[in-house]
Amino acid sequence: PLVLSGAWETDFCTTLRYAHATMADRDVLSVDSVTPVRYALELTPDLDRFVFGGTVAIELQVTAETKQVTLNAKELYISKASVTCHDGSVLQAQAINQDLVKSRMEFSFASVLPVGNAVLNITFTGELNNQMAGFYRSSYTTIDGAKKIMASTQFEAIDARRCFPCWDEPNRKAVFGVTLVVDQH
């Protein structure tokens, strides 16, 4: 496969404007003991089956000990999650609970995450939907008249959570790097 990679020192939430979100959509997570610093996202779209796989490593600043991490996720299947603490220890998520109404995902750990730097690693899959939201499929016609499928993103308002687990809220700004793994056509 061809790997396209880019790292942008960009304000993650700049692309996540709330201009068109309703008040119900803006149910903001309270500021808790974990703050995202940087996202390293890898996505592998399958344009034949309209699905994608992904991993995200989120560098965190843990400001108070906690056993739970809650972030936004919508229409994603989480297959595993773990935290690598600043001392090198790895804590596997003991429970993954999803709130479908509020589009939240809570990871619970058997041990307390210590204060300091940590990395939350999440493996997930999702659908390349046709709703023009999150990571979605679209089509175009070539100069020869052939119809082709492509993957696109729309993160405005609250749609990043349809692409990967994240804090897509204005008070949770971070930078991110993105790698796309795609077949050559």
GUTI-374418 format. One record per atom (N, C-alpha, C): x, y, z. Coordinates in steps of 0.05 Angstrom, whole numbers, padded with zeros to 5 digits, always signed. Atoms other than C-alpha are relative to their C-alpha. Layout:
# residues N
XYZ ...
# end
This chain:
# residues 185
+00016-00024+00000 +00000+00000+00000 +00017+00025+00000 -00013-00026+00000 +00019+00072-00009 -00007+00014+00027 +00005-00013-00025 +00027+00110+00056 +00004+00030-00004 -00001-00029+00001 +00011+00184+00057 +00001+00010+00028 -00003-00009-00028 +00034+00219+00119 +00004+00030+00001 -00004-00028-00004 +00032+00289+00144 -00003+00007+00029 +00003-00009-00027 +00042+00323+00210 -00002+00030-00001 +00006-00029+00001 +00013+00392+00219 +00000+00010+00029 +00000-00013-00026 +00029+00435+00279 -00023+00021-00001 +00024-00015+00005 -00041+00461+00275 -00018-00002+00025 +00020+00001-00021 -00094+00478+00326 -00022-00019-00009 +00019+00022+00007 -00136+00414+00323 -00028+00010-00002 +00028-00008-00001 -00200+00449+00341 -00007+00023-00019 +00006-00021+00019 -00193+00504+00289 -00019-00010-00021 +00017+00011+00021 -00226+00457+00239 -00026-00010+00011 +00024+00012-00013 -00280+00437+00289 -00017+00023+00010 +00017-00023-00008 -00324+00499+00289 -00027-00009+00009 +00026+00007-00011 -00389+00498+00327 -00022+00017-00012 +00019-00019+00012 -00425+00547+00281 -00027-00013-00006 +00025+00012+00009 -00477+00497+00257 -00010-00021+00020 +00009+00020-00019 -00483+00452+00318 -00023+00011+00017 +00022-00009-00017 -00546+00454+00359 +00009-00001+00029 -00007+00000-00029 -00545+00464+00435 +00003-00028+00010 -00002+00028-00009 -00558+00390+00445 +00026-00013-00009 -00025+00010+00011 -00498+00374+00401 +00024+00010+00016 -00022-00012-00014 -00455+00419+00443 +00003-00009+00029 -00002+00011-00027 -00460+00377+00506 +00030-00005+00005 -00029+00000-00003 -00388+00392+00525 +00008-00017+00024 -00012+00014-00023 -00347+00345+00568 +00011+00020+00020 -00012-00017-00020 -00328+00377+00633 +00030-00003+00000 -00029+00003-00002 -00255+00392+00641 +00007-00019+00023 -00006+00020-00020 -00228+00333+00678 +00030-00002+00004 -00028+00004-00008 -00161+00305+00699 +00019-00007-00023 -00017+00008+00024 -00136+00289+00628 -00004+00020-00022 +00000-00019+00022 -00118+00338+00573 +00016-00011-00023 -00015+00008+00023 -00099+00319+00502 +00021+00021-00008 -00022-00018+00008 -00033+00348+00477 +00004-00003-00030 -00006+00006+00029 -00022+00314+00409 -00013-00026-00007 +00012+00024+00011 -00057+00263+00366 +00019-00011-00022 -00014+00013+00022 -00019+00213+00321 -00021-00020-00011 +00022+00015+00011 -00074+00185+00277 +00008-00015-00025 -00005+00015+00024 -00068+00129+00226 -00027-00012-00009 +00025+00010+00011 -00127+00111+00181 +00005-00017-00025 -00002+00018+00024 -00134+00054+00130 -00028-00004-00011 +00027+00003+00012 -00196+00063+00087 -00001-00023-00019 +00005+00021+00020 -00225+00005+00047 -00024+00010-00017 +00020-00013+00017 -00262+00038-00010 -00018-00020-00014 +00018+00020+00011 -00291-00028-00034 -00022-00008+00019 +00020+00008-00020 -00326-00045+00031 -00012+00023+00016 +00010-00024-00013 -00338+00027+00055 +00004-00001+00031 -00007+00001-00028 -00303+00016+00122 +00029+00011+00003 -00028-00008-00005 -00238+00040+00154 +00009-00011+00027 -00012+00008-00025 -00191+00017+00208 +00018+00023+00008 -00017-00022-00009 -00151+00063+00251 +00013-00005+00027 -00012-00001-00026 -00105+00074+00309 +00005+00029+00006 -00007-00027-00009 -00094+00137+00349 +00016-00003+00026 -00016-00002-00025 -00040+00151+00400 -00003+00029+00008 +00005-00027-00010 -00061+00211+00441 +00018+00006+00023 -00017-00009-00022 -00007+00245+00482 -00017+00016+00019 +00017-00012-00020 -00040+00265+00547 +00017+00014+00022 -00010-00011-00025 -00025+00309+00607 -00020-00008+00021 +00018+00009-00022 -00055+00275+00668 +00006+00020+00023 -00003-00021-00020 -00066+00331+00719 -00009-00008+00028 +00009+00011-00025 -00100+00290+00773 -00004-00030-00004 +00003+00029+00002 -00100+00215+00787 -00029-00007-00007 +00026+00008+00008 -00158+00180+00754 +00001-00029-00010 +00003+00027+00011 -00183+00111+00734 -00017+00000-00025 +00016-00002+00024 -00227+00136+00677 +00009+00022-00018 -00004-00020+00021 -00216+00173+00612 -00024+00000-00018 +00024-00003+00016 -00276+00199+00575 +00005+00019-00023 -00004-00017+00023 -00274+00227+00505 -00024-00004-00019 +00022+00002+00020 -00319+00234+00443 +00005-00022-00020 -00002+00020+00022 -00333+00178+00394 -00029-00006-00009 +00026+00005+00011 -00392+00165+00348 +00002-00019-00023 +00001+00020+00022 -00407+00105+00304 +00027-00013-00005 -00026+00014+00001 -00339+00074+00319 -00001-00025+00017 -00003+00024-00016 -00323+00004+00344 +00029+00001+00011 -00027+00000-00013 -00265+00005+00394 +00007-00029+00006 -00009+00028-00005 -00227-00061+00394 +00019-00002+00024 -00017+00001-00024 -00175-00043+00447 +00010+00028+00006 -00010-00026-00010 -00148+00014+00488 +00019-00005+00023 -00019+00001-00022 -00089+00023+00534 +00013+00027+00005 -00015-00024-00006 -00049+00077+00568 +00028-00008+00008 -00028+00003-00008 +00026+00080+00571 +00007+00024+00018 -00006-00021-00019 +00045+00119+00633 +00029+00010-00003 -00027-00012+00003 +00106+00164+00640 +00022-00018+00011 -00021+00019-00011 +00143+00109+00679 +00003-00025-00017 -00002+00022+00019 +00134+00061+00620 -00020-00023+00005 +00020+00021-00005 +00079+00019+00652 -00023+00003-00019 +00023+00000+00019 +00021-00001+00607 -00025-00011+00015 +00025+00008-00012 -00050-00004+00633 -00021-00005-00022 +00020+00007+00019 -00102-00040+00591 -00027+00009+00010 +00027-00007-00008 -00173-00014+00592 -00015-00025+00009 +00015+00023-00010 -00214-00061+00635 -00029+00001-00009 +00027-00003+00010 -00280-00034+00610 -00001+00024-00020 +00004-00022+00020 -00301+00008+00550 -00030+00004-00001 +00028-00005-00001 -00369+00040+00558 -00007+00023-00019 +00008-00020+00020 -00404+00079+00503 -00027+00012+00008 +00025-00015-00004 -00458+00132+00514 -00009+00009-00028 +00009-00006+00027 -00495+00132+00447 -00014+00027-00003 +00014-00025+00001 -00537+00192+00464 +00019+00024+00000 -00019-00023-00002 -00479+00238+00483 +00025-00004-00017 -00023+00005+00017 -00429+00207+00434 +00026+00000+00016 -00024+00001-00017 -00379+00191+00489 +00009-00028+00004 -00013+00026-00005 -00332+00134+00503 +00015+00003+00026 -00014-00001-00025 -00307+00120+00573 +00017-00025+00003 -00019+00021-00004 -00245+00077+00585 +00005-00001+00030 -00005+00004-00029 -00238+00048+00656 +00024-00018+00003 -00025+00015-00005 -00172+00022+00683 +00000-00010+00029 -00001+00013-00026 -00158-00024+00742 +00017+00017+00020 -00018-00017-00017 -00103+00022+00768 -00003+00029-00007 +00001-00029+00004 -00099+00097+00775 +00021+00008-00020 -00020-00013+00018 -00066+00136+00719 +00014+00021+00017 -00014-00020-00017 -00011+00175+00754 +00002+00027-00014 -00004-00027+00010 -00002+00250+00746 +00026+00000-00017 -00023-00002+00018 +00045+00266+00688 -00008-00005-00028 +00005+00006+00029 +00052+00251+00614 -00008-00029-00003 +00009+00027+00006 +00018+00190+00585 -00008-00001-00029 +00010+00003+00027 -00004+00162+00518 -00023-00019+00000 +00024+00017+00003 -00074+00135+00505 +00001-00012-00028 -00001+00014+00026 -00071+00083+00449 -00027-00014-00004 +00026+00012+00006 -00137+00063+00416 +00000-00011-00029 +00004+00013+00026 -00151+00015+00359 -00030-00001-00006 +00029-00003+00005 -00218+00024+00324 -00006-00005-00030 +00010+00002+00027 -00259+00013+00261 -00025+00017-00003 +00023-00016+00005 -00314+00053+00229 -00010-00004-00029 +00012+00002+00027 -00359+00060+00168 +00007+00026-00015 -00002-00023+00018 -00343+00106+00110 -00029+00006-00008 +00028-00005+00003 -00413+00134+00114 -00005+00017-00025 +00007-00018+00023 -00450+00172+00059 -00016+00024+00010 +00014-00022-00012 -00473+00227+00106 +00015+00027-00001 -00017-00024+00001 -00418+00278+00090 +00007+00010+00028 -00007-00006-00028 -00397+00275+00163 +00022-00019+00009 -00022+00016-00009 -00333+00251+00195 +00018-00009-00023 -00016+00012+00022 -00293+00205+00149 -00021-00015-00017 +00022+00011+00016 -00341+00190+00092 +00008-00005-00029 -00006+00007+00028 -00345+00164+00021 -00015+00020-00018 +00012-00018+00020 -00360+00206-00039 +00008-00012-00027 -00007+00011+00026 -00355+00195-00114 +00006+00024-00019 -00006-00019+00021 -00329+00231-00175 +00001-00015-00026 -00001+00012+00027 -00329+00219-00250 +00026+00009-00013 -00025-00006+00013 -00263+00215-00287 -00006+00013-00027 +00003-00012+00026 -00251+00250-00353 -00009-00020-00021 +00009+00022+00018 -00264+00182-00386 -00029-00009+00006 +00028+00007-00007 -00333+00178-00353 -00003-00022+00020 +00001+00022-00021 -00315+00125-00301 -00006+00012+00027 +00007-00009-00028 -00346+00133-00232 +00020-00012+00019 -00019+00008-00020 -00295+00129-00176 -00009+00008+00028 +00007-00006-00028 -00302+00127-00101 +00025+00012+00014 -00022-00012-00016 -00260+00170-00054 -00009+00004+00029 +00006-00006-00028 -00256+00183+00020 +00006+00029+00006 -00002-00028-00007 -00265+00253+00048 -00005+00003+00029 +00005-00006-00028 -00269+00286+00115 -00017+00026+00003 +00015-00024-00007 -00317+00336+00146 +00000+00000+00031 -00002-00001-00029 -00299+00355+00218 -00014+00024+00012 +00012-00024-00011 -00337+00420+00224 -00022-00008+00020 +00019+00004-00022 -00382+00425+00285 +00011-00023+00017 -00007+00022-00018 -00377+00357+00320 +00004-00026-00015 -00002+00024+00016 -00360+00307+00265 +00027-00014+00001 -00026+00015-00002 -00287+00289+00281 -00004-00026+00015 +00005+00024-00016 -00314+00239+00331 -00011-00023-00016 +00008+00021+00019 -00342+00199+00272 +00023-00013-00014 -00024+00009+00014 -00272+00190+00246 +00019-00014+00019 -00018+00012-00020 -00232+00175+00309 -00007+00010+00028 +00006-00008-00028 -00239+00178+00385 +00017+00024+00007 -00014-00026-00005 -00221+00249+00407 -00016+00017+00018 +00015-00021-00014 -00240+00310+00446 -00003+00021-00022 +00005-00020+00021 -00271+00352+00390 -00016+00023+00011 +00013-00022-00014 -00288+00410+00434 +00020+00024+00002 -00017-00023+00000 -00261+00481+00435 +00019+00002+00024 -00017-00002-00024 -00233+00475+00506 +00021-00023+00002 -00019+00023+00000 -00191+00413+00487 +00017+00002-00025 -00017-00004+00024 -00143+00441+00435 +00025-00017+00002 -00024+00016+00001 -00085+00398+00412 +00010+00001-00029 -00010+00002+00027 -00041+00388+00351 -00003-00029-00009 +00003+00027+00009 -00044+00327+00307 +00017-00006-00025 -00013+00010+00024 -00008+00285+00255 -00018-00022-00011 +00018+00019+00013 -00045+00242+00204 +00016-00017-00020 -00011+00018+00020 -00022+00181+00165 -00024-00015-00013 +00020+00016+00014 -00067+00150+00111 +00014-00023-00014 -00011+00023+00013 -00052+00080+00087 -00021-00008-00021 +00019+00005+00022 -00085+00071+00018 +00013-00017-00021 -00009+00015+00023 -00080+00023-00040 +00006+00019-00023 -00006-00015+00024 -00048+00050-00103 -00020-00008-00021 +00019+00006+00022 -00097+00056-00160 +00011+00011-00026 
# end
